[in-house]
Amino acid sequence: MENKRRNSKKYRSIYENYFKKKIPAGWVVHHIDCNENNNTPLNLIAMPERMHNKMHSLITKHKKFPNRKEIDDFISSWMNE
């Protein structure tokens, strides 16, 4: 568990430094390709934790990893609900 928390801090820091913005409380960083070892900034996207959980349930259901545009569309539709 400690290793996962350390990794979370690492990619949160990468995201904040690259995009020059703080991640709000209650938000998480998602790896677009679902590979937690791929911490390249363009593979990271911040979103509310509740949205992240919903997205992962859809990934599990459909057995497909969405691309960045699909994630952006998902976020837009979720924000408009």
C-alpha positions as CSV (number, residue, x, y, z in Angstrom):
1,M,0.0,0.0,0.0
2,E,2.9,2.4,0.8
3,N,4.4,1.8,-2.6
4,K,1.1,2.7,-4.3
5,R,0.8,5.9,-2.3
6,R,4.4,6.8,-3.2
7,N,3.7,6.2,-6.9
8,S,0.5,8.3,-6.6
9,K,2.5,11.2,-5.2
10,K,5.0,10.8,-8.0
11,Y,2.6,11.0,-10.9
12,R,0.6,13.7,-9.2
13,S,3.8,15.7,-9.0
14,I,4.6,15.0,-12.6
15,Y,1.1,16.2,-13.6
16,E,1.2,19.4,-11.5
17,N,4.7,20.3,-12.7
18,Y,4.0,19.7,-16.4
19,F,0.6,21.3,-16.6
20,K,1.4,24.0,-14.0
21,K,-1.7,23.5,-12.0
22,K,-2.6,22.0,-8.7
23,I,-4.8,19.0,-8.5
24,P,-7.9,19.9,-6.4
25,A,-8.7,18.0,-3.3
26,G,-10.9,14.9,-4.0
27,W,-9.4,14.6,-7.5
28,V,-7.1,11.8,-8.8
29,V,-4.7,11.3,-11.7
30,H,-5.7,8.7,-14.2
31,H,-3.3,7.0,-16.6
32,I,-4.9,7.2,-20.0
33,D,-3.4,3.9,-21.1
34,C,-4.1,2.4,-17.7
35,N,-0.4,1.6,-17.2
36,E,0.7,3.1,-13.9
37,N,4.3,2.9,-15.0
38,N,3.8,5.2,-17.9
39,N,4.1,8.6,-16.2
40,T,4.6,10.7,-19.3
41,P,2.6,13.9,-18.8
42,L,0.4,13.4,-21.8
43,N,-0.6,10.0,-20.5
44,L,-2.0,11.6,-17.3
45,I,-5.3,13.3,-16.8
46,A,-6.8,14.7,-13.5
47,M,-10.4,14.1,-12.6
48,P,-12.7,13.9,-9.6
49,E,-12.3,10.5,-7.8
50,R,-16.0,9.7,-8.3
51,M,-15.7,10.2,-12.1
52,H,-12.5,8.1,-12.1
53,N,-14.3,5.2,-10.4
54,K,-17.2,5.4,-12.8
55,M,-14.8,5.4,-15.8
56,H,-12.9,2.4,-14.5
57,S,-16.2,0.5,-14.1
58,L,-17.0,1.3,-17.7
59,I,-13.5,0.1,-18.7
60,T,-14.0,-3.1,-16.9
61,K,-17.5,-3.6,-18.4
62,H,-16.4,-2.9,-22.0
63,K,-12.9,-4.4,-21.7
64,K,-11.6,-1.4,-23.6
65,F,-9.2,1.4,-22.7
66,P,-10.5,4.8,-23.9
67,N,-8.2,7.2,-25.7
68,R,-7.7,10.8,-24.7
69,K,-10.6,12.1,-26.8
70,E,-13.0,9.5,-25.4
71,I,-11.9,10.5,-21.9
72,D,-12.4,14.2,-22.7
73,D,-15.9,13.4,-24.0
74,F,-16.7,11.3,-21.0
75,I,-15.6,14.1,-18.7
76,S,-17.6,16.7,-20.6
77,S,-20.8,14.5,-20.5
78,W,-20.2,13.8,-16.8
79,M,-19.8,17.5,-16.0
80,N,-23.1,18.2,-17.8
81,E,-25.1,15.7,-15.9
